[in-house]
Amino acid sequence: MPGLDDVHAGYLPLLDGAVLVTAARLGFAEDHGIRLHLHREMSWATIRDRMGVGHFDCAHMLAPMAIAANLGIAPLSAPVVAPMVLALGGNAVTVSPLLAELMAETGWRDDGPAAAGMALAKALVRLERSASRRGRFAVVHAHSCHNYDLRYWLAACGIEPDREVDITVVPPPLMPDAIASGQIDGFCVGEPWSTIAVRRGAGRIVTTKAEIWRRSPEKVLGVSARFAAERPEVLDRLIRALHDAAVWCDASEHHAELADLLADAGHIGVAPRDLVPALTGLLEVAPGEAQSIEDFMIFAADDANRPRLSDGFWMLSQMVRWRQVTESDAARHAVRTVFRPDLYDKALSLEPSDSAIKEATLNDQNHWPEGLFDRSK
């Protein structure tokens, strides 16, 4: 179509890439004068590197990866901004059948993330005694909410990451095969890869991101800082198009169509039935056993797409906690340069809410967000 502005976006085959896919495939981008070119990748390292060398204008991006890019602590880093959150939640922690059996032997019966974590702690001790090795868990990237949420949950339940359990990196689509082959004992990943592992009989979901940190951001729209500076009007239209797509994705009456669209081999490439559980929040946590998870994944509801500094500061606190960075004014400044609610508000012609105005005054990571499962402790 003539007169459209070309925008190139990278993404991974994950359910929370739905907003970009629907914007490109269902006409939301064209409605706002944009020809959105999607580039499917298989690992977050590739997304990071191709953003770094300028192949993409924007990408489906791990929120902490954007902070790491602006801190310059990753290879081929280039400054990015995150003017929009693409989804809240959507991840699950899955363990092998053996580890699930050891957890069940402690008396664990799905009583929330704290109970699951305490049962896992006992199971890992038994695993180490019988197999003469520590448990092995996988996350999708070192600079990811998967890594920080998993570590936070483990530590809160008395399991010391890196000392009592090893944590490695595996690309999302490879997680089911990695756990089925015995290479890992558990993982934290976005959907549909936990559902697929469960349905293969290779895993059991023991908790979710929605239970560890309720209504928390997962992926953001990572935009090249150069693109944002040189093409601000195009960025405004892109944000509006993606917001329209997010609202469409959130509507339950569209979930069947969305599952069919994403199931295409050019997108996620799995059966539609493997995408539906996360869209409805009715997860198959074990073969033949379903569990309803409140707010498992949110695309747009309750101002989900607006970036929040408090979320960014919490992620930074975890980067400091796990010795990836040191606390500094430069690190706090990096959070502010990434999480840009002002760009989101400008694109949608929104006036900042009272809570948004209050957030703008935050200057350290002591202001933690709501929703953490053990915040009352």
C-alpha positions as a printed Julia matrix, in Angstrom:
377×3 Matrix{Float64}:
   0.0     0.0    0.0
   1.55    3.35  -1.05
   2.23    6.03   1.52
   2.95    3.69   4.42
   5.97    4.12   6.69
   8.09    0.97   6.98
   8.94   -0.27  10.47
  10.97   -3.42  11.13
  10.28   -5.37  14.33
  11.9    -8.48  15.77
   9.98  -10.98  17.89
  10.13  -14.48  19.36
   7.55  -17.29  18.97
   5.77  -16.57  22.24
   2.19  -15.79  23.1
   3.11  -12.35  24.43
   4.31  -11.41  20.94
   0.64  -11.41  19.93
   0.29   -7.64  19.89
   2.95   -7.21  17.21
   1.61  -10.12  15.16
  -1.99   -8.91  15.22
  -0.95   -5.34  14.44
   0.9    -6.56  11.35
  -1.54   -9.25  10.2
  -4.96   -7.83  11.04
  -4.47   -4.31   9.71
  -4.0    -2.29  12.9
  -0.6    -1.03  11.71
  -1.88   -0.11   8.25
  -4.81    1.72   9.84
  -2.19    4.04  11.34
  -0.12    4.4    8.18
   2.56    1.81   9.01
   3.82   -1.21   7.09
   5.03   -3.4    9.96
   7.64   -5.96   8.88
   7.99   -8.84  11.37
  11.24  -10.77  11.8
  10.91  -14.02  13.75
  13.93  -15.03  15.82
  14.56  -18.0   18.1
  16.6   -16.5   20.95
  16.68  -13.3   22.96
  20.41  -12.96  22.32
  19.64  -12.63  18.6
  17.0    -9.97  19.28
  19.51   -8.07  21.43
  22.29   -8.31  18.85
  20.16   -7.38  15.84
  18.77   -4.39  17.72
  22.34   -3.49  18.64
  23.57   -3.41  15.03
  20.51   -1.59  13.73
  18.68   -4.36  11.86
  15.42   -3.62  13.69
  13.64   -0.37  14.52
  11.93   -2.03  17.46
  11.39   -5.42  19.02
   9.35   -7.6   21.31
  11.85   -7.31  24.18
  12.49   -8.58  27.68
  11.96   -5.57  29.94
  15.26   -5.97  31.87
  17.14   -6.48  28.6
  16.26   -2.9   27.71
  17.8    -1.7   30.98
  20.92   -3.8   30.34
  21.24   -2.28  26.86
  21.22    1.25  28.24
  23.76    0.28  30.9
  26.03   -1.1   28.16
  26.55   -4.39  30.0
  25.64   -6.65  27.09
  27.45   -7.31  23.79
  26.42   -5.1   20.88
  24.35   -2.85  23.13
  22.65    0.2   21.66
  20.37    2.59  23.58
  16.68    1.75  23.57
  13.51    3.21  24.99
  10.44    1.29  26.13
   7.38    3.48  25.56
   4.92    0.61  25.91
   4.42   -2.67  27.77
   3.26   -5.48  25.45
   1.87   -7.83  28.11
   1.64   -8.52  31.82
   2.28  -12.02  33.18
   2.26  -15.03  30.89
   5.13  -17.07  32.39
   5.1   -20.31  34.36
   7.57  -22.32  36.41
   7.57  -25.96  35.34
   9.43  -28.89  36.91
  10.2   -32.41  35.7
   7.9   -35.31  36.62
  10.59  -36.6   39.01
  10.86  -33.29  40.83
   7.06  -32.96  40.89
   6.84  -36.43  42.46
   9.41  -35.5   45.1
   7.43  -32.32  45.84
   4.19  -34.29  46.17
   5.85  -36.64  48.66
   6.32  -33.66  51.0
   2.54  -33.22  51.15
   2.41  -30.29  48.73
  -1.02  -29.7   47.18
  -1.15  -26.47  45.1
  -1.46  -24.01  47.99
   0.15  -21.03  46.29
   3.71  -19.98  45.46
   5.06  -20.06  49.02
   3.91  -23.65  49.62
   5.23  -24.72  46.22
   8.6   -23.14  46.92
   8.95  -24.79  50.32
   8.05  -28.17  48.81
  10.59  -27.58  46.05
  13.28  -26.82  48.64
  12.75  -30.23  50.25
  12.57  -31.96  46.88
  15.87  -30.42  45.75
  17.6   -31.73  48.88
  16.35  -35.24  48.11
  17.35  -34.89  44.45
  20.9   -33.89  45.4
  21.21  -36.82  47.81
  19.97  -39.38  45.27
  21.62  -38.01  42.12
  24.75  -36.44  43.66
  24.1   -33.17  41.87
  22.26  -29.91  42.35
  18.98  -29.22  40.61
  19.25  -27.48  37.24
  16.77  -24.8   36.18
  16.66  -22.79  32.96
  15.56  -19.27  32.14
  15.38  -17.56  28.76
  18.09  -14.94  29.33
  20.22  -13.59  32.17
  18.58  -10.16  31.84
  14.97  -11.32  32.01
  11.99  -11.22  34.34
  12.08  -15.03  34.13
  15.49  -15.0   35.8
  14.63  -12.4   38.43
  11.15  -13.75  39.23
  12.51  -17.29  39.54
  15.41  -16.21  41.74
  13.17  -14.0   43.88
  10.72  -16.85  44.43
  13.43  -19.42  45.15
  15.22  -17.15  47.64
  11.99  -16.16  49.38
  11.25  -19.86  49.89
  14.67  -20.64  51.34
  16.48  -21.87  48.2
  19.73  -20.06  47.43
  20.2   -19.63  43.66
  23.68  -20.51  42.34
  24.53  -22.38  45.54
  21.64  -24.79  46.01
  20.35  -24.78  42.45
  22.06  -24.04  39.13
  20.4   -21.65  36.68
  21.3   -21.69  32.99
  19.93  -20.15  29.78
  17.88  -22.03  27.16
  15.89  -20.43  24.29
  12.11  -20.63  24.91
  11.19  -23.08  22.1
  13.81  -25.55  23.33
  12.55  -25.73  26.92
  10.19  -28.72  26.45
  12.92  -30.78  24.78
  15.5   -29.75  27.38
  13.37  -30.93  30.28
  12.17  -34.07  28.46
  15.78  -35.1   27.78
  16.81  -34.61  31.39
  19.17  -31.73  30.63
  17.28  -29.57  33.13
  14.96  -30.25  36.07
  12.8   -27.17  35.69
  12.39  -23.87  33.89
  10.66  -20.51  33.83
   9.35  -19.56  30.39
   6.55  -17.75  28.61
   3.63  -19.6   27.09
   2.96  -21.82  25.24
   6.12  -23.73  26.15
   5.05  -24.83  29.65
   1.7   -26.04  28.31
   3.5   -28.02  25.61
   5.87  -29.6   28.14
   2.93  -30.6   30.34
   1.0   -32.12  27.43
   4.05  -34.12  26.39
   4.22  -35.55  29.9
   7.58  -33.86  30.4
   6.67  -31.36  33.11
   4.32  -30.02  35.75
   3.53  -26.34  36.34
   4.09  -25.48  40.01
   3.62  -21.7   40.02
   3.29  -18.76  37.64
   4.48  -15.2   37.23
   0.94  -14.06  37.99
   1.28  -15.67  41.43
   4.87  -14.57  42.15
   4.35  -10.94  41.06
   0.74  -10.27  40.15
   0.05   -8.01  37.16
   3.74   -7.45  36.5
   5.28   -6.49  33.14
   6.96   -9.12  31.02
   7.78   -7.86  27.52
   8.04   -4.28  26.36
   8.21   -2.6   23.0
  11.95   -1.96  22.82
  12.55    0.89  20.4
  15.89    2.08  19.06
  16.64    5.41  20.75
  17.75    6.69  17.36
  14.45    5.69  15.76
  12.54    7.38  18.6
  14.53   10.59  18.15
  14.48   10.7   14.35
  10.93    9.43  13.68
   8.83   10.54  16.66
   5.63   10.91  14.66
   5.95    7.37  13.29
   6.58    6.11  16.82
   3.39    7.83  18.0
   1.39    6.04  15.31
   3.1     2.73  16.08
   2.15    2.99  19.75
  -1.45    3.77  18.81
  -1.57    0.8   16.42
  -0.14   -1.57  19.02
  -2.52   -0.28  21.67
  -5.46   -0.99  19.37
  -4.07   -4.48  18.75
  -3.59   -5.08  22.48
  -7.22   -4.18  23.2
  -8.3    -6.6   20.47
  -6.09   -9.39  21.89
  -7.54   -8.93  25.38
 -11.14   -9.47  24.26
 -12.23  -13.04  25.04
 -14.41  -13.19  21.92
 -11.22  -12.92  19.82
  -9.2   -15.62  21.59
 -10.09  -18.45  19.2
  -9.16  -16.32  16.18
  -5.98  -15.15  17.91
  -4.95  -18.73  18.67
  -5.48  -19.7   15.03
  -3.44  -16.71  13.85
  -0.51  -17.34  16.18
  -0.52  -21.09  15.48
   0.69  -20.41  11.94
   4.12  -21.89  11.22
   5.42  -18.41  10.49
   4.59  -17.21  14.0
   4.61  -19.64  16.94
   3.98  -22.76  14.91
   2.09  -24.89  17.43
  -1.46  -26.23  17.6
  -4.11  -23.61  18.47
  -5.23  -25.79  21.38
  -1.81  -25.25  22.99
  -2.33  -21.47  22.95
  -5.85  -21.32  24.36
  -5.05  -22.16  28.03
  -2.87  -19.09  28.58
  -5.4   -16.85  26.82
  -8.21  -18.04  29.09
  -6.11  -18.41  32.24
  -7.28  -22.02  32.61
  -3.89  -23.74  32.6
  -3.29  -27.45  32.31
  -0.81  -27.67  35.19
  -0.44  -31.45  34.89
  -1.79  -33.94  32.34
  -5.58  -33.88  32.74
  -5.44  -31.36  35.62
  -6.56  -27.77  34.98
  -6.23  -24.77  37.27
  -7.66  -21.27  36.86
  -4.99  -18.58  37.35
  -6.33  -15.07  37.93
  -4.76  -12.44  35.64
  -2.44  -15.02  34.1
  -1.89  -12.83  31.03
  -3.12   -9.31  30.34
  -2.6    -7.5   27.04
  -4.31   -4.16  27.69
  -6.76   -4.09  30.62
  -6.24   -1.79  33.61
  -3.67    0.44  31.91
  -1.4    -2.56  31.34
   0.48   -0.95  28.45
   1.79    2.07  30.35
   5.41    1.67  31.53
   5.96    2.24  35.26
   9.19    3.41  36.82
   8.54    1.41  39.99
   8.6    -1.78  37.93
  11.89   -0.74  36.34
  13.45    0.08  39.7
  12.42   -3.34  41.04
  14.12   -5.01  38.08
  17.22   -2.93  38.74
  17.16   -4.01  42.39
  17.29   -7.62  41.26
  20.14   -6.91  38.85
  22.03   -5.45  41.81
  21.01   -8.31  44.12
  22.34  -10.95  41.74
  25.57   -9.05  41.1
  24.97   -8.14  37.47
  25.4    -4.41  38.13
  26.34   -2.16  41.04
  23.92    0.36  42.48
  24.68    3.83  41.16
  23.16    7.05  39.91
  24.01    5.9   36.38
  22.03    2.7   36.88
  19.01    4.58  38.18
  19.3     6.99  35.26
  19.29    4.03  32.87
  15.89    2.96  34.22
  14.53    6.44  33.59
  15.87    6.49  30.03
  14.22    3.13  29.29
  10.78    3.33  30.89
   9.13    6.23  29.05
   5.5     6.69  30.1
   5.71   10.22  28.69
   6.01    8.82  25.16
   3.06    6.5   25.74
   0.92    9.34  27.1
   1.88   11.64  24.22
   1.03    9.06  21.57
  -2.41    8.38  23.06
  -3.07   12.01  24.07
  -3.41   11.01  27.72
  -3.05   13.18  30.77
  -0.82   11.55  33.43
  -2.83   10.13  36.33
  -2.1    11.05  39.95
  -0.24    7.77  40.39
   1.8     8.46  37.25
   2.75   11.9   38.54
   3.82   10.36  41.85
   5.87    7.72  40.01
   7.73   10.44  38.12
   9.35   11.5   41.41
  10.81    8.05  42.16
  14.58    8.03  42.26
  15.63    4.69  43.7
  14.66    1.06  43.93
  13.27    1.28  47.46
   9.81    1.96  46.01
   8.81   -1.57  45.13
   5.66   -2.3   43.16
   2.51   -3.95  44.41
   1.74   -7.6   43.78
   4.84   -9.44  45.06
   3.66  -12.65  46.74
   5.69  -12.22  49.93
   5.6    -8.43  50.23
   3.87   -8.6   53.61
   6.78  -10.55  55.15
